[in-house]
Structures are given as structure tokens and as C-alpha cells.
Amino acid sequence: LFWLTGKPEYVDYFEHTLYNIGLGCKNPRDPFLTSYYTPLQGFHIWKKIHLTNGTPCCPASMSREIARITDMLWAHRKDEIAVLLYNEAEMQTEVDVSGEAVAVRCSMHTNFPANGDVDLQVAPEQPAEFTLSLRIPSWCKAFAVKLPDGTTQDRK
């Protein structure tokens, strides 16, 4: 729905599913071990599923969705870059500045969600003015953005 409407609240649903169920169903030591798991169970029953001879429904779907996480980290419109999920990431894109395409490299360094610190670096190839949107998750009660000039914008 996010890709159809552009409404960032739809990313909240993806984020909840990703952190609470999605990543928890794949064994980090063996990509073929999958568990039909919800956090309320408190334990995993691992089953080895081979995509060629097993039931490929959910294991394949989760593998696909995990691979698509990178599609949900950033969004880009003509003159705007949006950060949707906070994770270790880098990307390069172009923004339109007065009809001219300007290359922009972005990198994100964080231990999120273990802590709330995110270091976001945005580096256009030349001075450029464009919109940078930061998605604030619905569960986030307060946030602060510290700009390079030392000023802070926050919501408590």
C-alpha cells in the first residue's frame, strides 16, 4: 500500500512484521531452516525446507521478503529522498534540482532498533537543495534530529 499511496504509515506494518515475525522465522546459522514462529510461542521448531523439493510457500515468501528489505529502506521521488527504515545501508540516486539531475550518495550507520542512534550522511555531488524526509515510526514517542550546524529539531 505504501508504494501505491505514498503514505508512510503503511511502512509501520512492514516494520512490525519484519522485526516481530519475519526475521525470526529464518535461522541465522542455516538459511534452509525455517520456523512457523510468532513471538507468543517463545520457542522455535526448526524444519529444514529445501525450496526445490519442500513446500516453498512460506519459506520462499519470507526469503523473498527479507531480500526486499533494501527496497523498504529508502524511497525516492523527483526532488525528495525519504528514509523509511533505519538500518545499516548505503544508496546512491539522483534528485532533480531546477531541472538538473544531481547525484546523491546516502549512508546510514546504526544499531537500530537496539538503540535509537542513527548517523545519516547525505552527500550530493554538488551543492543542492532538495527534500529529505525521515519516517518517524508510529511507536516512537519522541525523537530528535541533530543537524550538521549543531541545531536540533525534536518532538517530545
C-alpha positions in Angstrom: 0.0 0.0 0.0 2.9 2.4 0.6 4.1 2.1 -3.0 0.5 2.8 -4.2 -0.3 5.7 -1.9 3.0 7.1 -0.6 1.6 7.2 2.9 4.5 6.3 5.4 2.1 4.8 8.0 1.9 1.7 5.8 5.6 1.2 6.4 4.8 0.7 10.1 3.0 -2.6 9.2 6.0 -3.8 7.2 8.3 -2.8 10.1 6.3 -4.6 12.7 6.1 -7.8 10.6 9.8 -7.7 9.8 11.1 -7.3 13.3 8.5 -9.3 15.2 7.9 -12.3 12.8 9.8 -12.0 9.5 13.4 -12.2 10.6 12.5 -14.5 13.5 11.3 -17.3 11.1 14.7 -17.8 9.4 17.6 -19.5 11.3 20.6 -17.2 11.2 23.0 -20.2 11.0 21.3 -22.1 8.2 19.1 -20.4 5.6 17.2 -23.6 4.9 16.0 -23.9 8.5 12.6 -22.2 8.8 10.1 -21.9 11.7 6.5 -21.1 11.7 7.0 -18.7 14.6 5.3 -16.0 16.4 6.7 -14.2 19.4 3.9 -15.6 21.7 5.3 -19.1 21.2 8.6 -18.3 22.9 10.5 -21.1 21.1 11.2 -22.2 17.6 10.6 -25.6 16.0 13.1 -25.6 13.1 12.3 -27.5 9.9 14.7 -27.9 7.0 12.9 -26.8 3.9 14.5 -27.1 0.5 12.9 -24.8 -2.0 13.2 -27.4 -4.8 11.6 -30.4 -3.0 9.9 -28.9 0.0 6.8 -26.8 0.4 8.0 -23.5 -0.9 5.1 -21.4 0.2 6.1 -19.5 3.4 9.9 -20.2 3.4 10.2 -18.9 -0.1 8.0 -15.9 0.6 10.0 -15.0 3.7 13.3 -15.3 1.8 11.9 -13.0 -0.9 10.6 -10.5 1.6 13.9 -10.5 3.5 15.7 -9.9 0.2 13.4 -6.9 -0.4 14.2 -5.2 2.8 16.6 -2.9 0.8 13.6 -1.7 -1.2 11.9 -0.5 2.0 14.9 1.4 3.5 14.7 4.3 1.1 12.2 5.9 -1.2 12.9 8.5 -3.9 10.8 10.9 -5.8 11.8 13.6 -8.3 13.2 16.1 -5.7 12.9 14.1 -2.5 14.7 11.3 -0.7 12.9 9.5 2.2 14.3 7.3 4.9 11.7 4.7 5.7 13.5 2.1 7.9 16.6 2.6 10.0 19.3 0.1 9.3 22.9 -0.1 8.1 22.6 0.9 4.5 24.1 2.9 1.6 22.5 4.1 -1.6 23.1 6.4 -4.5 20.4 8.1 -6.5 19.7 11.3 -8.3 17.4 14.2 -7.4 16.0 16.9 -9.6 17.3 20.4 -8.8 15.8 23.0 -11.0 15.6 20.5 -13.9 19.1 19.2 -13.4 19.9 15.7 -12.2 22.2 15.8 -9.2 23.8 12.5 -7.9 23.4 12.0 -4.1 25.0 9.4 -2.0 23.4 8.5 1.3 24.7 6.2 4.1 23.2 5.2 7.4 25.1 3.8 10.4 23.1 2.5 13.3 22.4 -0.2 15.9 18.7 0.4 15.5 16.5 -0.9 17.0 18.9 -1.9 19.8 19.3 1.9 20.5 17.9 4.9 18.9 21.0 6.5 17.4 21.2 6.8 13.6 24.0 8.6 11.8 22.7 9.6 8.4 25.1 11.1 5.9 23.7 12.8 2.8 26.3 13.8 0.2 25.2 15.4 -3.1 27.9 15.7 -5.8 27.4 19.4 -5.8 25.5 21.9 -3.5 21.8 21.2 -4.0 18.5 21.9 -2.2 16.0 19.1 -2.0 13.7 17.5 0.5 15.0 14.8 2.9 12.1 13.1 4.7 12.6 11.0 7.8 9.9 8.5 8.6 9.1 8.6 12.3 7.6 5.2 13.3 4.2 5.3 14.9 5.5 3.7 18.1 8.2 6.4 18.5 7.1 8.7 21.3 9.9 11.2 21.0 12.7 12.0 18.5 15.4 14.5 17.9 17.3 15.3 14.7 20.7 17.0 15.1 21.7 18.9 12.0 25.4 19.4 10.9 25.3 23.0 12.1 24.6 21.8 15.6 20.9 22.8 15.7 18.4 20.2 16.9 14.8 19.6 15.8 12.7 17.4 18.1 9.3 16.2 19.1 8.6 15.0 22.7 
